[in-house]
């Protein structure tokens, strides 16, 4: 007997995109929609379990319901020359109508009951425009002058740690000015 076709609708269907910088946790969401008239159990698995946290990593989706799964990439030193082979698999099975214990449902299932969908991970570095949007969003710009901006972009090109320290210092100074001066 051949594998069953995936019953749930997965968004995005093929690629999980993580947008850097990767010096902090980067989160992307995976939506699982159950269009069937039966409950479906799901599990999310990865080829690199130490690099990711998945919440919830398993569960039950009621008929017609949608579950949002957060996939959190842990911080790491990104090398653009390294080709990512990380993949995720969303595994599903129909839940028996009397199902209450998901562990028992998975244990009792045969491999022919599984419906699998595979997604690959794509790492994207932010563009220069994205970096400028981030500075605007933090509202830390008033405490930085043009020399600091030039220094920050020069430091970012050589190493992300010094630029992170500049951003933290700018936020701290902005907080101090807002709290005590204004």
C-alpha positions in Angstrom: 0.0 0.0 0.0 1.4 3.4 -0.9 1.7 6.4 1.4 -1.4 8.5 2.0 -1.5 12.0 0.6 -1.2 14.8 3.2 -4.6 15.8 4.4 -3.7 19.1 6.2 -2.9 22.3 4.4 0.6 23.6 5.3 1.5 27.2 4.9 4.2 27.8 3.7 4.1 24.5 1.7 7.8 23.9 0.8 10.3 26.3 2.4 10.7 27.7 6.0 12.4 31.0 5.6 14.5 32.4 8.4 15.5 36.1 8.0 18.8 37.0 9.7 20.8 38.3 11.3 21.2 35.1 13.2 22.9 36.5 16.3 19.5 36.2 18.1 16.6 33.7 18.0 14.8 34.0 14.7 11.2 32.8 14.6 9.0 31.8 11.7 5.5 30.4 11.8 4.0 27.3 10.2 0.2 27.1 9.8 -1.4 23.7 9.8 -5.1 23.7 8.6 -7.3 20.7 8.9 -9.9 20.9 6.1 -11.2 17.4 6.7 -14.2 16.3 8.8 -12.0 14.3 11.1 -9.5 15.1 13.9 -5.9 14.9 12.9 -2.8 14.4 15.1 0.5 16.0 14.0 4.2 15.9 14.9 6.9 18.3 13.6 10.3 16.7 13.3 13.7 18.2 12.1 17.0 16.9 10.9 18.7 19.4 13.2 17.0 19.2 16.6 19.7 21.2 18.5 19.3 24.2 16.2 15.5 24.6 16.5 12.8 24.8 19.1 9.3 24.0 17.9 6.2 25.0 19.9 3.9 23.1 19.8 5.9 20.2 18.3 2.8 17.9 18.3 -0.9 18.1 18.9 -4.3 17.5 17.6 -6.2 19.6 15.1 -9.9 19.6 15.2 -11.9 19.4 12.0 -11.8 22.8 10.2 -9.3 24.3 12.7 -5.9 25.8 12.2 -2.9 25.6 14.4 0.1 28.0 14.3 3.4 26.3 15.0 6.4 28.6 16.0 9.8 27.4 14.7 12.6 29.1 16.5 16.1 29.0 15.0 18.7 29.3 17.8 21.5 31.8 17.4 24.5 30.7 15.4 27.4 32.1 13.3 26.0 32.3 9.7 28.3 31.3 6.9 26.8 32.3 3.5 29.0 29.7 1.8 27.6 26.9 3.9 24.7 25.2 2.2 21.9 24.4 4.6 20.6 20.9 4.6 18.2 21.4 7.5 14.7 20.0 6.8 11.5 19.7 8.7 8.8 17.0 8.3 5.2 17.4 9.4 3.8 14.0 10.1 0.1 13.5 10.5 -2.4 10.7 11.1 -6.1 10.6 11.5 -7.1 10.5 15.1 -9.6 7.9 16.2 -12.9 9.5 17.3 -12.3 8.2 20.9 -8.6 9.4 21.0 -7.5 11.0 24.2 -3.9 9.8 24.6 -1.9 11.0 21.6 1.1 8.8 22.6 -1.0 5.8 22.3 -2.4 7.0 18.9 1.1 7.3 17.5 2.2 4.0 19.0 -0.7 2.1 17.6 -0.4 3.6 14.1 1.2 1.7 11.3 3.7 3.4 8.8 1.0 3.2 6.1 -1.2 5.5 8.3 1.3 8.3 8.2 1.0 11.4 6.0 4.3 13.2 5.6 5.2 16.7 4.2 8.8 17.9 4.0 10.0 21.4 4.1 13.5 22.7 3.7 15.0 25.6 5.6 16.1 28.8 3.8 18.3 31.4 5.5 18.1 34.9 4.2 20.3 37.8 5.2 18.6 41.2 5.6 19.2 43.8 2.9 20.6 47.2 3.7 17.0 48.6 3.5 15.9 46.1 6.1 18.7 47.3 8.4 17.5 50.9 8.1 13.9 49.9 8.9 15.1 48.1 12.0 16.9 51.3 13.3 13.7 53.3 12.6 11.6 50.8 14.4 13.7 50.9 17.6 13.5 54.7 17.7 17.2 54.7 18.9 18.2 57.0 16.1 18.0 60.3 18.0 20.9 59.4 20.2 23.1 58.4 17.2 24.9 61.0 15.1 26.1 60.4 11.5 29.6 59.4 12.7 28.0 56.7 14.9 25.9 55.5 11.9 29.0 55.2 9.7 30.8 53.4 12.5 27.9 51.1 13.1 27.7 50.0 9.4 31.5 49.6 9.2 31.4 47.4 12.4 28.5 45.4 11.1 30.3 44.5 7.9 33.3 43.2 9.9 31.5 41.6 12.8 28.0 41.5 14.2 29.0 41.5 17.9 30.3 45.1 18.0 27.2 46.4 16.2 25.1 44.5 18.6 26.9 46.3 21.4 26.3 49.7 19.7 22.6 49.0 19.4 22.4 47.9 23.1 24.2 51.0 24.1 21.9 53.2 22.0 18.8 51.6 23.6 20.3 52.0 27.1 21.1 55.7 26.4 17.6 56.3 24.9 16.0 54.7 28.0 18.2 56.8 30.3 17.3 60.0 28.4 13.6 59.2 28.3 13.5 58.2 32.0 15.6 60.9 33.6 16.0 63.8 31.3 12.6 64.1 29.6 
